[in-house]
Amino acid sequence: MVENEVRLLPDDDGSWQLEAYLRRNGYQAARRALTTMSPEAVVAEVCKAVIRGRGGAGFPAGTKWGFVPKDAAGPKYLCVNADEGEPGTFKDRLILVRAPHALLEGMLIAAYGVGLRTAYVYVRAEYAGLAARLAEAIAEARAAGFLGERVFGTGFGLDVVVHLGAGAYICGEETALLESLEGRRGQPRLKPPFPATVGLFRAPTVINNVETLAAIPQILAHGADWFRGRGLPKDGGTRLFGVSGAVRRPGVYELPVGTPLRTLIEVHAGGAPDGRSVKAVIPGGLSAPVLLPDEIDIPLDVDSLAKAGSMLGSAGVVVIPDGTPMLDVLHVTARFYAHESCGKCTPCRIGTSWILKTVNRLRRDGGGPADLDHLLRLADGIRGRTLCPFGEGAALPIRALILKFRGELEQAVAR
Ligand SMILES: Cc1cc2nc3c(=O)[nH]c(=O)nc-3n(C[C@H](O)[C@H](O)[C@H](O)COP(=O)(O)O)c2cc1C
């Protein structure tokens, strides 16, 4: 486990209040950045720390910030992605509950580095209570002079607006989030142009996950080398790993990037409950292709999971116990993506709906190997043919379930 004083999620009661955050040296990193460093030096330090995005795609935050044009006329924006819609993911909510000032401090540092003065936090509708707490934290920070005009007596200022989503998974996708923020239906935009150059209200925009930003003060407080040293050279820091399903101690664990998946499940989360065993593991939220029990000796970092044909995604680990019918897992997965497809791209809209119809028919009437091949064809028909990564996110877990549990599925549908 990570030492309490540099944890993103401290244990102490009232940790969310400004007073408690200041006791843990809160806002010192932002003060140092704003009063002693140039914006370029801040971005360079974050680049050197190699902090990979915690929202799903794993893109290095510093590199992304560097894409924003420095000399652009007009406003630029920061959008914080607090949509947390990936099934199996429940870490950002803990930051909002226990460490909202770490998020605000990270936003302040990002805003200073990129040269922007307005930030939006897009919070999923189901987290309305947490949005209220965030609003309280913003009010505290503003009263203390950490937000608003002339922060720390400098010429720099930042305004933060909290915006509630309306309950669509696609609004976590960064360009759909921008559409939604602008008041339109949440559907993805064609990329390029990327939000760093044409984003919110067509202005250059940085979009980062809650956890990515909340970890930024650690980098400025302790240095990029220290941060990288806590994780891996190409994937620095610690991460919040959510573990749910068949384990003794489900929860969120803050551990170094690169911790083996088996250690997370068996040591930290206590392994499968008595008399049970692990049948499969979804390592990074539902979109991450499933792993078999003999595949979990793998370091939890972005590149290792990608090499294994899955992804670290939002680091939401779902442990599936023995005895779970994989046809049910296939059904739940198919139902989620068919329901959440925004409908903008035909291959995704039609593909996810046909996958669900086929799985429903298999559950009702049974079928044979040709039906499983048909599902694989449907999944392959979505991949690479959509505007946003939702398509891959829907197709890849379906493929993996069929390829890895083919024997069981054939038996389950045989009549
Ligand atoms: C369908 C879909 C849903 C997503 N949902 C979220 C989400 O809820 N929260 C999030 O931070 N990123 C989500 N993402 C990833 C974002 O598009 C984006 O990569 C991320 O917010 C960037 O922040 P980061 O670089 O700090 O990870 C989603 C992506 C897709 C394709």
The ligand as an SDF file (V2000), in Angstrom:
LIG
                    3D

 31 33  0  0  0  0  0  0  0  0999 V2000
  -17.4690    5.2600  -24.8260 C   0  0  0  0  0  0  0  0  0  0  0  0
  -16.4100    5.9310  -24.0080 C   0  0  0  0  0  0  0  0  0  0  0  0
  -16.6730    6.2930  -22.6940 C   0  0  0  0  0  0  0  0  0  0  0  0
  -15.7010    6.9450  -21.9330 C   0  0  0  0  0  0  0  0  0  0  0  0
  -15.9990    7.2640  -20.6440 N   0  0  0  0  0  0  0  0  0  0  0  0
  -15.0700    7.9260  -19.9100 C   0  0  0  0  0  0  0  0  0  0  0  0
  -15.3750    8.3170  -18.5750 C   0  0  0  0  0  0  0  0  0  0  0  0
  -16.4600    8.0580  -18.0550 O   0  0  0  0  0  0  0  0  0  0  0  0
  -14.4200    8.9850  -17.8680 N   0  0  0  0  0  0  0  0  0  0  0  0
  -13.1910    9.3070  -18.4290 C   0  0  0  0  0  0  0  0  0  0  0  0
  -12.3720    9.9350  -17.7800 O   0  0  0  0  0  0  0  0  0  0  0  0
  -12.8810    8.9260  -19.6850 N   0  0  0  0  0  0  0  0  0  0  0  0
  -13.7960    8.2650  -20.4370 C   0  0  0  0  0  0  0  0  0  0  0  0
  -13.4860    7.9330  -21.7250 N   0  0  0  0  0  0  0  0  0  0  0  0
  -12.1680    8.3420  -22.2700 C   0  0  0  0  0  0  0  0  0  0  0  0
  -12.2330    9.7710  -22.7840 C   0  0  0  0  0  0  0  0  0  0  0  0
  -12.6660    9.7780  -24.1360 O   0  0  0  0  0  0  0  0  0  0  0  0
  -10.8610   10.4660  -22.7320 C   0  0  0  0  0  0  0  0  0  0  0  0
   -9.8950    9.6420  -23.3220 O   0  0  0  0  0  0  0  0  0  0  0  0
  -10.4110   10.7970  -21.3220 C   0  0  0  0  0  0  0  0  0  0  0  0
  -11.3830   11.5250  -20.6200 O   0  0  0  0  0  0  0  0  0  0  0  0
   -9.1480   11.6270  -21.3810 C   0  0  0  0  0  0  0  0  0  0  0  0
   -8.6270   11.8390  -20.0950 O   0  0  0  0  0  0  0  0  0  0  0  0
   -7.2550   11.1670  -19.6290 P   0  0  0  0  0  0  0  0  0  0  0  0
   -6.2820   11.3480  -20.7550 O   0  0  0  0  0  0  0  0  0  0  0  0
   -6.8840   11.9150  -18.4050 O   0  0  0  0  0  0  0  0  0  0  0  0
   -7.5370    9.7250  -19.3810 O   0  0  0  0  0  0  0  0  0  0  0  0
  -14.4380    7.2460  -22.5030 C   0  0  0  0  0  0  0  0  0  0  0  0
  -14.1720    6.8650  -23.8280 C   0  0  0  0  0  0  0  0  0  0  0  0
  -15.1430    6.2060  -24.5610 C   0  0  0  0  0  0  0  0  0  0  0  0
  -14.8120    5.8190  -25.9710 C   0  0  0  0  0  0  0  0  0  0  0  0
  1  2  1  0
  2  3  1  0
  2 30  2  0
  3  4  2  0
  4  5  1  0
  4 28  1  0
  5  6  2  0
  6  7  1  0
  6 13  1  0
  7  8  2  0
  7  9  1  0
  9 10  1  0
 10 11  2  0
 10 12  1  0
 12 13  2  0
 13 14  1  0
 14 15  1  0
 14 28  1  0
 15 16  1  0
 16 17  1  0
 16 18  1  0
 18 19  1  0
 18 20  1  0
 20 21  1  0
 20 22  1  0
 22 23  1  0
 23 24  1  0
 24 25  2  0
 24 26  1  0
 24 27  1  0
 28 29  2  0
 29 30  1  0
 30 31  1  0
M  END
$$$$
